[in-house]
Amino acid sequence: MRFVVQLVTVVAVSFAGGQAVTAVSGNPALSLATGLLTAVLAVLLYGWVVRRTEKREVTEVAADRAAGGLARGVLIGVAMFAAVILNIWFLGDFTVNGMGSVSGAIGIFGFMAAAATTEELLFRGVLFRWLEKLTGTWLALLVTGVLFGAAHLANPEGSLWGATAIAVEAGFMLAACYAATRSLWVTIGLHFGWNFALGGLFSATVSGNGDSKGLFDTTLSGSDLVTGGAFGPEGSVYTVGAGVVLTVVFLVLAARRGTVVAPRRRAAKVSA
């Protein structure tokens, strides 16, 4: 029941926040304010429901770790996608035409803040954390990563390849990041930095959700394997490769820190 209560609470705030942000999507200032408010309320509700149901300090969203965790995560996320875009540009498939839309980038900032926060609280804060208790880190990473990828099948340009790419490069990586840091602040920052760099800075399609109007006016052209096609750069083999590398780095870090959780062993049956 503790799991169900936490799941329902996070899903409810995610749905309500998503509806609110969508409703004001035409107004950048309101999108920013609504997105940030959704993110803050989601974290507060998560902390409240976990504290009430598990009777513990909710260290994964501890206030004193927020600034540092978010900053580290955002830096990793932005750097990762900057590296991907740089590789695509090197092949001649990415062009910067000039400045784009500052107001568009502001609106995307709010939307991505809400999306990154609610998705991390749901997939890493609730699903991964509870499954890890039962099955250990490795199986929890695999299952929640696949679920995270499958959730993107419903996107406008969703496809089996797009969902697979998201599962590998994001679902596995973000779970590994949480396993290494035990901080949802870092995963939220990484998820946000990734999405905002993609849509808010480089004006690329995010997970098949249409063209973004971010800070730079850009054009992607070329092979779908390189650019990701209609799904956007998250469907690029470069992004999958970068995600795999970071997943390995985080898992090695988790092993060194001793934060990998072993599967539960069933008690041996006592023979008569």
BELNOR-V66476 format. One record per backbone hydrogen bond with DSSP energy under -1.0 kcal/mol. CO is the residue of the C=O (numbers start at 1). NH is the residue of the N-H. E is the energy in kcal/mol with one decimal. If there is no record, write none. Layout:
co: [CO,CO]
nh: [NH,NH]
e: [E,E]
This chain:
co: [1,2,3,4,5,6,7,8,9,10,11,12,13,14,15,16,17,18,19,20,22,24,27,28,29,30,31,32,33,34,35,36,37,38,39,40,41,42,43,44,45,46,47,48,49,50,51,57,58,59,60,62,63,65,66,67,68,69,70,71,72,73,74,75,76,77,78,79,80,81,82,83,84,85,86,87,88,89,93,95,98,101,102,103,104,105,106,107,108,109,110,111,112,113,114,115,116,117,118,119,120,120,122,123,124,126,127,128,129,130,131,132,136,137,138,139,140,141,142,143,144,145,146,147,149,150,152,155,159,160,161,162,163,164,165,166,166,167,170,171,172,173,174,175,176,177,178,183,184,185,186,187,188,189,190,191,192,193,194,195,196,196,197,198,200,201,206,214,215,217,219,223,224,225,228,229,231,232,233,236,237,238,239,240,241,242,243,244,245,246,247,248,249,250,251,252,253,254,261]
nh: [5,6,7,8,9,10,11,12,13,14,15,16,17,18,19,20,21,22,23,24,25,27,31,32,33,34,35,36,37,38,39,40,41,42,43,44,45,46,47,48,49,50,51,52,53,54,55,59,61,62,184,65,66,69,70,71,72,73,74,75,76,77,78,79,80,81,82,83,84,85,86,87,88,89,90,91,93,92,221,219,217,105,106,107,108,109,110,111,112,113,114,115,116,117,118,119,120,121,122,123,124,125,127,128,129,130,131,132,133,134,135,136,140,141,142,143,144,145,146,147,148,149,150,151,152,153,155,158,163,164,165,166,167,168,169,170,171,172,174,175,176,177,178,179,180,181,182,187,188,189,190,191,192,193,194,195,196,197,198,199,200,201,202,204,215,216,209,101,100,97,95,227,228,237,231,232,208,235,236,240,241,242,243,244,245,246,247,248,249,250,251,252,253,254,255,256,257,259,137]
e: [-2.7,-2.2,-2.8,-2.9,-2.2,-2.4,-2.6,-2.5,-2.1,-2.2,-2.6,-2.6,-2.5,-2.4,-2.4,-2.1,-2.6,-2.3,-2.0,-1.1,-1.4,-2.3,-2.8,-2.5,-2.4,-3.1,-2.4,-2.4,-2.4,-2.5,-2.2,-2.4,-2.7,-2.5,-2.0,-2.4,-2.8,-2.4,-2.8,-2.3,-2.8,-2.5,-2.0,-2.2,-2.3,-2.7,-1.1,-1.8,-1.6,-1.6,-2.1,-1.7,-1.3,-2.1,-2.9,-2.3,-2.3,-2.4,-2.9,-2.2,-2.1,-2.7,-2.9,-2.3,-2.4,-2.0,-2.4,-2.0,-1.8,-2.7,-2.3,-1.9,-2.1,-2.8,-2.2,-1.1,-2.1,-1.9,-2.3,-2.4,-2.6,-1.9,-2.0,-2.2,-2.3,-2.1,-1.7,-2.2,-3.0,-1.9,-1.9,-2.5,-2.8,-1.8,-2.5,-2.3,-2.0,-2.3,-1.9,-3.0,-1.6,-2.6,-2.6,-2.4,-1.1,-2.3,-2.4,-2.7,-1.1,-1.0,-2.9,-1.8,-1.7,-2.5,-2.1,-2.9,-2.4,-1.8,-2.1,-2.3,-2.4,-2.2,-2.7,-1.8,-1.6,-1.8,-1.1,-2.4,-2.6,-2.2,-2.9,-2.4,-2.3,-2.3,-3.0,-2.1,-2.6,-2.3,-3.1,-1.5,-2.4,-2.4,-2.1,-2.4,-1.9,-2.3,-3.2,-1.2,-2.8,-2.5,-2.7,-2.7,-2.7,-3.0,-2.4,-2.4,-3.3,-2.2,-2.0,-2.7,-1.4,-1.5,-2.3,-2.6,-3.1,-1.4,-1.7,-3.4,-3.7,-3.3,-2.5,-2.8,-2.3,-3.0,-1.3,-1.3,-1.9,-2.7,-1.9,-2.0,-2.4,-2.4,-2.6,-2.3,-2.2,-2.3,-2.4,-2.3,-2.3,-2.8,-2.4,-2.5,-2.2,-2.5,-2.4,-2.2,-2.1,-2.4,-2.7]
